[in-house]
Amino acid sequence: MTIKVLIADDHAIVRTGLRALIGVEPALRLVGEATGGYEAMEMVSVSKPDILVLDLSMPDMDGIAVTRQLKPAYPNLRILILTLHEDEALLREAIKSGASGYILKRAAESELISAIQIVMRGDM
């Protein structure tokens, strides 16, 4: 089964790196890229991803707010928060809001792929 992935990050270089990582993984298919929270919400409704890899800090709407809006409408959507922030309170709030997991941007490439697979299995 191919996992449909949508990425949302306001930094082009991060999206480029994520696109490259996802592109070489046969089990993953990139279905779109968003540059902000509002665009991510719109793209979820159009592209119907299995997982949204979502930046926590974006200028128009942060990842926690996006998660709070999306989870009631798309309960099967897995949301993996990708962040620079190591603040445990922020990460707890993201999980409480409905995120399936989180990963730090400094993580190794293989860790991101592994995190996607873990949350797709229903684990956190």
Residue pairs with C-beta under 8 A, 6 or more apart in sequence:
1 27
2 27
2 28
2 29
3 27
3 28
3 29
3 50
3 51
3 116
3 117
3 120
4 29
4 31
4 47
4 48
4 49
4 50
4 51
5 22
5 28
5 29
5 30
5 31
5 49
5 50
5 51
5 52
5 53
5 116
6 30
6 31
6 32
6 33
6 34
6 40
6 43
6 44
6 47
6 49
6 51
6 52
6 53
7 15
7 18
7 19
7 22
7 30
7 32
7 33
7 34
7 52
7 53
7 54
8 33
8 34
8 35
8 36
8 37
8 39
8 40
8 43
8 52
8 53
8 54
8 55
8 58
8 63
8 66
9 15
9 18
9 34
9 35
9 53
9 54
9 55
9 58
9 82
10 35
10 36
10 55
10 57
10 58
10 59
11 55
12 35
14 55
14 82
14 105
15 33
15 35
18 53
18 82
18 112
19 30
19 33
21 109
21 112
21 113
22 28
22 29
22 30
23 30
25 113
27 117
28 113
28 116
31 47
31 48
31 49
32 43
32 46
32 47
32 49
34 40
34 42
34 43
36 58
36 59
36 60
36 61
37 58
37 60
37 61
37 62
37 63
37 65
37 66
38 60
38 61
40 52
40 54
40 66
41 61
41 66
41 69
41 70
43 49
44 52
44 70
44 74
44 77
49 77
50 77
50 78
50 120
51 77
51 78
51 79
51 80
51 100
51 116
51 119
51 120
52 70
52 77
52 78
52 79
52 80
53 80
53 82
53 112
53 116
54 63
54 66
54 67
54 79
54 80
54 81
54 82
54 99
55 63
55 81
55 82
55 83
56 62
56 63
56 64
56 81
56 82
56 83
56 84
56 85
56 90
56 94
56 102
57 63
57 83
57 84
57 85
58 66
63 79
63 81
63 83
63 94
63 99
64 90
64 93
64 94
64 97
64 99
66 79
67 79
67 81
67 94
67 97
67 98
67 99
68 97
68 98
70 77
70 79
70 98
71 77
71 79
71 97
71 98
78 100
78 119
78 120
79 98
79 99
79 100
80 99
80 100
80 101
80 102
80 103
80 115
80 116
80 119
81 91
81 94
81 99
81 101
81 102
81 103
82 102
82 103
82 104
82 105
82 112
83 90
83 91
83 102
83 103
83 104
83 105
84 104
84 105
84 106
85 91
86 104
91 102
94 102
95 101
95 102
95 124
100 119
100 124
101 115
101 118
101 119
101 124
103 111
103 112
103 115
107 115
118 124
